[in-house]
Amino acid sequence: MAQTGILDEALQRLHRSGPERLGRLTNHAPMAVEALAAHGQAGAVHRWLDLYTGRLEDFPSGTEPVTAADWRTALGDPRRVADWIGHFEREIAERPWRDVLTEWWPRLLPGMYGGSTHPVIRVGHAVRTLLTGGSTGPRLAELAHGLGYWAARHRPVADLVPLPGAASAAGALDAVVPIAEQDGGFPDRLGRVTGLPVWAAAVTDADEAHRRLTELVRAATHRYATHGHGEPTMLVHAATAPNAVLRTLPALPRVLWAPSLRAAWTASAAVTAMYAPRDPVAYAPPGTFAPEEVFERALVHGDEHVIKLTDTALDVGDAQALAAALRAVELSEPLV
């Protein structure tokens, strides 16, 4: 109960802030504090937030309500983020949150690449805490904020040329060819991704989709240990975006699991193409650590991406995943 209460307090505190700052950078605090609470570090939540507060901006003003009649014209308009969050707050107040998620997941899934994949990651954290901690008001509001951010930043990726892949997720990620010009921000780089290897494209069975998505999260997390030096922050999303989808599957009808796998693969592979170095670097962790020790190191470091990758690494749970988390600690600038 203490963990639940502290997280709810933190979410209420954060819902006075918008999902972005400077018009393009994501507010990671809701995701990070959920990860802290999920791993028994609720006592550190408000201390961490005090350090992060300088990166928050006030909640933006709305323009006009999103309605059932005009939502398609508002989709993908970041100027409407407050309108979208308000829409989902109303929807979740009137209907069970799973029904709202089920209705909107297939609408939003094709555009999970907007906002550097952060909106779907925020939704994944919100769903996890709803499934494990109960449907409190702040947690329902957090889902509304995540879905609203996703709708506002909705950006599809189309016309990708299918390239030769591999049987395994690790092999398919290795087959991704980095884009020629790895400069500029996420939207610019995403526009240069014209083709991706084929992987798991024929999967239609829900259980197989779950197994393959689990495999993808493991492979992308492992890969960070040897490739994270290419771009320590952005390459985190090659693992955390598909893991957000994986966390959401239990709240969705099984018919949506296979399309979720395909969208998650496109996200992970696209991030790999946009930021991965051409050559790996061997990495040996500075010792053997228990999962809780690795998470403690991430907390002391403080960077939000390090915390989130470590959160995913603990989901994977093996030594190579923990090594990837330790690598993120070494590569990333600490929160100060």
C-alpha positions as CSV (number, residue, x, y, z in Angstrom):
1,M,0.0,0.0,0.0
2,A,2.9,2.4,0.7
3,Q,4.3,1.8,-2.8
4,T,0.8,2.4,-4.3
5,G,0.3,5.6,-2.3
6,I,3.6,7.1,-3.2
7,L,3.3,6.3,-6.9
8,D,-0.2,7.8,-6.9
9,E,1.1,10.9,-5.2
10,A,3.9,11.2,-7.8
11,L,1.5,10.8,-10.7
12,Q,-0.8,13.5,-9.3
13,R,2.1,15.7,-9.0
14,L,3.2,15.0,-12.6
15,H,-0.2,15.4,-14.2
16,R,0.2,19.2,-13.7
17,S,2.9,19.0,-16.3
18,G,2.8,18.4,-20.0
19,P,4.1,15.3,-21.8
20,E,6.9,17.3,-23.5
21,R,9.2,20.3,-23.0
22,L,10.7,22.7,-25.5
23,G,8.2,21.4,-28.0
24,R,10.0,18.2,-28.8
25,L,11.6,16.5,-25.7
26,T,9.6,14.0,-23.8
27,N,8.7,14.1,-20.1
28,H,10.1,10.8,-18.9
29,A,9.1,11.2,-15.2
30,P,5.9,9.3,-15.2
31,M,7.6,6.3,-16.7
32,A,10.6,6.5,-14.5
33,V,8.7,6.8,-11.2
34,E,6.5,3.8,-12.2
35,A,9.6,1.8,-12.8
36,L,11.0,2.9,-9.4
37,A,7.8,1.9,-7.6
38,A,7.6,-1.4,-9.5
39,H,11.1,-2.4,-8.2
40,G,10.6,-1.5,-4.6
41,Q,12.1,1.9,-4.7
42,A,9.0,4.0,-4.0
43,G,10.9,5.7,-1.2
44,A,13.2,7.3,-3.7
45,V,10.4,8.5,-6.0
46,H,9.9,12.1,-4.7
47,R,13.7,12.6,-4.2
48,W,14.2,11.6,-7.9
49,L,11.4,13.9,-8.9
50,D,12.9,16.8,-7.1
51,L,16.0,16.4,-9.3
52,Y,14.0,16.0,-12.5
53,T,11.6,18.9,-11.8
54,G,13.6,21.4,-13.8
55,R,12.8,19.5,-16.9
56,L,9.1,19.8,-16.5
57,E,6.8,22.3,-18.2
58,D,3.3,23.3,-17.2
59,F,0.4,21.4,-18.8
60,P,-0.5,23.0,-22.1
61,S,-3.7,24.8,-22.9
62,G,-6.4,23.1,-25.0
63,T,-8.1,24.4,-28.1
64,E,-11.3,22.4,-28.5
65,P,-12.6,19.0,-27.4
66,V,-11.8,16.0,-29.5
67,T,-15.0,14.3,-30.5
68,A,-16.1,11.0,-32.1
69,A,-16.9,13.0,-35.2
70,D,-13.6,14.7,-35.7
71,W,-10.9,12.6,-34.0
72,R,-9.3,11.6,-37.3
73,T,-8.5,15.2,-38.2
74,A,-6.9,15.7,-34.8
75,L,-4.8,12.6,-34.9
76,G,-1.1,13.3,-35.1
77,D,-1.5,17.0,-34.3
78,P,0.8,17.8,-31.3
79,R,-0.9,21.1,-30.8
80,R,-4.0,19.1,-29.7
81,V,-2.2,17.1,-27.0
82,A,-4.3,18.7,-24.2
83,D,-7.5,18.1,-26.2
84,W,-6.5,14.5,-26.6
85,I,-5.7,13.9,-23.0
86,G,-9.0,15.5,-22.0
87,H,-10.7,13.1,-24.5
88,F,-9.2,10.1,-22.9
89,E,-9.9,11.3,-19.4
90,R,-13.6,11.5,-20.3
91,E,-13.6,8.2,-22.1
92,I,-12.0,6.4,-19.1
93,A,-14.3,8.1,-16.7
94,E,-17.3,6.7,-18.6
95,R,-16.1,3.2,-19.6
96,P,-13.8,0.5,-18.2
97,W,-10.2,1.4,-19.1
98,R,-9.7,-1.9,-20.9
99,D,-12.5,-1.2,-23.2
100,V,-11.0,2.2,-24.1
101,L,-7.6,0.7,-24.6
102,T,-9.1,-2.1,-26.8
103,E,-10.9,0.4,-29.0
104,W,-8.0,2.7,-29.4
105,W,-5.0,0.4,-29.6
106,P,-5.5,-0.7,-33.2
107,R,-6.2,3.0,-34.2
108,L,-3.0,4.2,-32.5
109,L,-0.7,1.2,-33.2
110,P,0.2,2.2,-36.8
111,G,1.5,5.5,-35.4
112,M,3.6,4.3,-32.5
113,Y,6.7,5.8,-34.1
114,G,5.9,9.4,-33.3
115,G,7.4,11.0,-30.3
116,S,10.4,8.8,-30.6
117,T,8.2,5.9,-29.4
118,H,7.8,7.5,-26.0
119,P,4.0,7.6,-26.1
120,V,3.6,3.8,-26.4
121,I,6.3,3.3,-23.7
122,R,4.3,5.6,-21.4
123,V,1.2,3.6,-22.1
124,G,3.0,0.4,-21.3
125,H,4.1,1.6,-17.9
126,A,0.6,2.8,-17.2
127,V,-1.0,-0.5,-18.2
128,R,1.5,-2.4,-16.0
129,T,0.7,-0.4,-12.9
130,L,-3.1,-0.8,-13.6
131,L,-2.7,-4.5,-13.9
132,T,-0.6,-4.9,-10.8
133,G,-1.7,-2.1,-8.5
134,G,-5.3,-1.6,-9.2
135,S,-7.4,1.1,-11.0
136,T,-6.8,4.1,-8.7
137,G,-7.7,7.6,-10.0
138,P,-4.1,8.7,-10.7
139,R,-3.3,5.5,-12.5
140,L,-6.4,5.8,-14.7
141,A,-5.4,9.4,-15.4
142,E,-1.9,8.3,-16.3
143,L,-3.3,6.0,-18.9
144,A,-5.3,8.9,-20.3
145,H,-2.2,11.1,-20.5
146,G,-0.3,8.3,-22.2
147,L,-3.0,7.6,-24.8
148,G,-3.5,11.3,-25.4
149,Y,0.2,11.9,-26.0
150,W,0.2,9.0,-28.4
151,A,-2.7,10.3,-30.3
152,A,-1.2,13.8,-30.6
153,R,2.2,12.4,-31.7
154,H,0.7,9.7,-33.9
155,R,3.0,9.1,-36.9
156,P,2.7,6.1,-39.2
157,V,5.5,4.5,-41.2
158,A,4.6,3.3,-44.6
159,D,6.1,1.9,-47.8
160,L,9.0,0.2,-46.2
161,V,10.8,-2.2,-48.6
162,P,11.0,-5.7,-47.1
163,L,14.7,-6.8,-46.9
164,P,16.2,-10.2,-46.2
165,G,15.9,-11.0,-42.5
166,A,16.7,-14.0,-40.3
167,A,14.9,-16.6,-38.3
168,S,15.8,-15.2,-34.9
169,A,15.2,-11.8,-33.6
170,A,18.8,-11.3,-32.8
171,G,19.8,-12.3,-36.3
172,A,17.2,-10.0,-37.8
173,L,18.5,-7.0,-35.7
174,D,22.0,-7.9,-36.9
175,A,20.6,-7.7,-40.5
176,V,19.4,-4.1,-40.1
177,V,21.5,-1.8,-42.2
178,P,22.2,1.6,-40.6
179,I,20.9,4.6,-42.5
180,A,23.7,6.4,-44.4
181,E,23.3,9.7,-42.7
182,Q,23.0,9.2,-39.0
183,D,22.4,12.8,-38.0
184,G,19.5,15.0,-37.0
185,G,16.6,14.3,-34.7
186,F,14.3,11.3,-34.6
187,P,11.8,12.5,-37.2
188,D,14.5,13.3,-39.7
189,R,16.2,10.0,-39.3
190,L,12.9,8.1,-39.4
191,G,12.2,9.6,-42.8
192,R,15.4,8.1,-44.1
193,V,14.4,4.5,-43.1
194,T,13.2,3.1,-46.4
195,G,13.5,-0.7,-45.8
196,L,13.8,-3.2,-42.9
197,P,14.5,-6.9,-42.7
198,V,11.5,-9.2,-42.5
199,W,11.0,-11.0,-39.3
200,A,8.1,-12.9,-37.9
201,A,5.9,-11.5,-40.6
202,A,3.8,-14.6,-41.0
203,V,2.9,-15.0,-37.3
204,T,-0.9,-15.0,-36.7
205,D,-1.2,-17.1,-33.6
206,A,-1.5,-15.1,-30.4
207,D,0.7,-17.3,-28.3
208,E,3.4,-17.4,-30.9
209,A,3.2,-13.6,-31.2
210,H,3.8,-13.3,-27.4
211,R,6.7,-15.7,-27.6
212,R,8.3,-13.8,-30.6
213,L,7.8,-10.4,-28.9
214,T,9.5,-11.8,-25.7
215,E,12.3,-12.9,-27.9
216,L,12.6,-9.5,-29.6
217,V,12.7,-7.7,-26.2
218,R,15.5,-10.1,-25.0
219,A,17.5,-9.7,-28.2
220,A,17.3,-5.9,-28.3
221,T,18.2,-5.6,-24.6
222,H,21.2,-7.9,-25.1
223,R,22.3,-6.0,-28.1
224,Y,22.6,-2.8,-26.2
225,A,25.6,-4.1,-24.3
226,T,27.6,-4.3,-27.5
227,H,26.0,-1.6,-29.6
228,G,24.8,1.0,-27.1
229,H,27.9,3.2,-27.7
230,G,26.4,4.2,-31.1
231,E,23.8,6.4,-29.3
232,P,23.5,5.6,-25.6
233,T,20.1,7.3,-25.1
234,M,18.2,6.6,-28.3
235,L,19.2,3.0,-28.7
236,V,17.4,2.3,-25.3
237,H,14.1,2.5,-27.2
238,A,14.9,-0.5,-29.4
239,A,14.3,-2.5,-26.3
240,T,11.9,-0.4,-24.2
241,A,9.4,0.2,-27.1
242,P,8.7,-3.5,-27.8
243,N,8.7,-4.2,-24.1
244,A,5.9,-1.6,-23.6
245,V,3.9,-3.5,-26.2
246,L,4.7,-6.8,-24.5
247,R,3.5,-5.4,-21.2
248,T,0.2,-4.3,-22.7
249,L,-0.7,-7.6,-24.4
250,P,-2.4,-9.1,-21.2
251,A,-4.9,-6.2,-21.2
252,L,-5.8,-6.6,-24.9
253,P,-7.9,-9.2,-26.8
254,R,-5.7,-11.9,-28.3
255,V,-6.7,-11.0,-31.8
256,L,-4.5,-7.8,-31.4
257,W,-1.4,-9.6,-30.3
258,A,0.0,-10.5,-33.8
259,P,-0.4,-7.0,-35.2
260,S,1.2,-5.6,-32.1
261,L,4.2,-7.9,-32.7
262,R,4.6,-6.5,-36.2
263,A,4.4,-2.9,-35.1
264,A,6.9,-3.5,-32.3
265,W,9.4,-5.2,-34.7
266,T,9.2,-2.2,-37.0
267,A,9.8,0.2,-34.1
268,S,12.8,-1.8,-32.8
269,A,14.3,-2.3,-36.2
270,A,13.8,1.3,-37.2
271,V,15.5,2.6,-34.1
272,T,18.4,0.2,-34.8
273,A,18.7,1.5,-38.3
274,M,18.6,5.1,-37.2
275,Y,21.2,4.9,-34.3
276,A,23.1,1.7,-34.2
277,P,26.8,1.8,-34.9
278,R,28.2,-0.3,-37.8
279,D,30.5,-2.3,-35.6
280,P,29.9,-3.8,-32.1
281,V,32.2,-3.4,-29.2
282,A,32.8,-6.3,-26.8
283,Y,31.7,-5.5,-23.3
284,A,32.4,-7.3,-20.0
285,P,30.5,-6.0,-16.9
286,P,32.6,-4.8,-13.9
287,G,31.5,-7.9,-11.8
288,T,28.5,-10.0,-11.1
289,F,25.5,-8.3,-9.5
290,A,22.1,-9.4,-8.4
291,P,19.1,-7.7,-10.2
292,E,18.3,-5.5,-7.3
293,E,21.9,-4.4,-7.1
294,V,21.8,-3.4,-10.8
295,F,18.6,-1.5,-10.3
296,E,20.2,0.3,-7.3
297,R,23.1,1.4,-9.5
298,A,20.6,2.7,-12.1
299,L,18.8,4.7,-9.4
300,V,22.0,6.2,-8.0
301,H,22.9,7.2,-11.6
302,G,19.5,8.7,-12.0
303,D,19.2,9.1,-15.8
304,E,15.7,8.3,-16.9
305,H,16.7,6.2,-19.8
306,V,19.1,4.2,-17.7
307,I,16.3,3.5,-15.2
308,K,13.9,2.5,-18.0
309,L,16.4,0.2,-19.7
310,T,17.3,-1.4,-16.4
311,D,13.6,-1.9,-15.8
312,T,13.4,-3.8,-19.1
313,A,16.6,-5.7,-18.4
314,L,15.1,-7.0,-15.1
315,D,12.0,-8.2,-17.1
316,V,14.4,-10.2,-19.3
317,G,16.3,-11.3,-16.2
318,D,19.4,-12.9,-17.5
319,A,23.1,-12.0,-17.1
320,Q,23.4,-10.5,-20.5
321,A,20.4,-8.2,-20.0
322,L,21.9,-7.1,-16.7
323,A,25.2,-6.4,-18.5
324,A,23.3,-4.2,-20.9
325,A,21.9,-2.2,-18.0
326,L,25.4,-1.8,-16.5
327,R,26.6,-0.7,-19.9
328,A,23.9,2.0,-20.0
329,V,25.1,3.3,-16.6
330,E,28.7,3.6,-18.0
331,L,27.7,5.3,-21.2
332,S,25.1,7.8,-20.0
333,E,25.3,11.1,-18.3
334,P,24.0,11.0,-14.8
335,L,21.0,13.0,-13.6
336,V,22.2,16.0,-11.7
